[in-house]
Amino acid sequence: MNKQTGFKNKYVLGISFISALGGYLFGFDFAVISGALPFLQKQFAFSSYWEGFATGILAIGAIAGCILAGRVADKYGRRPGLMLAASLFAASSLAMALAPTRDFFLVARFAAGAGVGMASMLSPMYISEIAPAAIRGRLVAMNQLTVVLGILITNFVNYYWLRNLGVDAWRYMFGFGIIPSGLFLLGTYFLPESPRWLVNNNLEIRAEIVLSKIGDSVFVRESITMIKGSLSGAANINYAALLKRAMLPAVLTGIGLAVFQQFCGINTVFNYAPKIFQSIGASQDDQLLQTVFIGSVNLVFTVVAMLLVDRLGRKPLMLIGAGGLAILYVFIVSALHANAGVVSVLLLAAIGTYAMTLAPVIWVLIAEIFPSKIRSAAITVAVVSLWMAYFILVFTFPVLFEHLKENTFYIYAGICAGGFFFVLFRIRETKGKTLEEVEQAMTMH
């Protein structure tokens, strides 16, 4: 136990890491399509429309998964929801690997999206509900760390081991998803249930047992008292409560953050790096190698974010991210227009900026800013909004890039500039505050 904090840090870190493995599934499926697209284009004769749809259908499945996760999380608990997500992802990975036709593949990828959507909602929710306030930011950001690990490892495996397997290489790429989903399913078996869910379901003794594993007796008493206060009257709350005057500011802020994280445009680089580098004459091997570089930079700067989020704070990092990307996109347009070798450096700088700021911090804020009475419903709405925005982004990019070429990034630069002012005027700092203190701040009107 850490005597200064009263927290059993190793235990908290362990269960947070297991829950955060849900992020690895997100990272895996997020990255695997990038490496597999050149092979899928040959296998199923994808046009730019089908290329965008095959990439974006993951988001449509994720929306269904988020809705399902909200219901499962409230009725059965956070832990069963995480277990269901892992099982669904394992089955869909096998189905994608064996897909005989384009339509079969698309249905299987939709199912994979449902698993990813469940995990993307439940993993940060679970961590935020078991983590002490002083270290909650870096623990929720751990979910983003596993996302980027999933991206990097998948890109590495695709490039160094699977790309030389010929026309069927893409089947191995998707089939490998069984491994992380199996490990995640095994890990969730050992997770305790969220103490907030337990208290809300009149299982206070079990909640005290869980909290006693996390902190000392003072921490247990204070946590139970705060949870009871924040959950008072929660039983009859439903989605309609999101529209109440006291709740609406937090809900709109969460939706705005979620949509901005996608419309900032960086995920076009993750999903379409081979396409972007193909436009300046890079070979297929070089295109896949660039995805490894992107994943490496993403990992390094995500670690930096974990060190800064509870020190520097959420809002300063968000401002750095929005402003930095707006500037970098302008330079990227110029470099792509000139077919310059500096394109790779600028794209990596954009990835690093995003990984250190918007990528983890928005997930932290989404897990923090909603009142306990509406947390499941509000996180569901926010994450559904995020996935809808992701679908629009990746579905439209191939068509936009086909017609506008490098000027497509001017659109994202403008969105980032708008996002800077949204953060400046709408976001309140949550660093070091308990969820209950954040709730009081966000519902003031």
Secondary structure, DSSP 8 states (H G I E B T S, - for coil): -BTTTTB-HHHHHHHHHHHHHHHHHHHHHHHHHHHHHHHHHHHH---HHHHHHHHHHHHHHHHHHHHHHHHHHHHT-HHHHHHHHHHHHHHHHHHHHT--SHHHHHHHHHHHHHHHHHHHHHHHHHHHHHS-GGGHHHHHHHHHHHHHHHHHHHHHHIIIIIGGGGGGHHHHHHHTTHHHHHHHHHHHTT----HHHHHHTT-HHHHHHHHHHHB-HHHHHHHHHHHHHHHTTGGG--GGGGGSTTTHHHHHHHHHHHHHHHHT-THHHHHHHHHHHHTTT--HHHHHHHHHHHHHHHHHHHHHHHHHTTTT-HHHHHHHHHHHHHHHHHHHHHHHHTT-TTHHHHHHHHHHHHHHTHHHHHHHHHHHSS-GGGHHHHHHHHHHHHHHHHHHHHHHHHHHHHHHGGGHHHHHHHHHHHHHHHHHHH----TT--HHHHHHHHT--
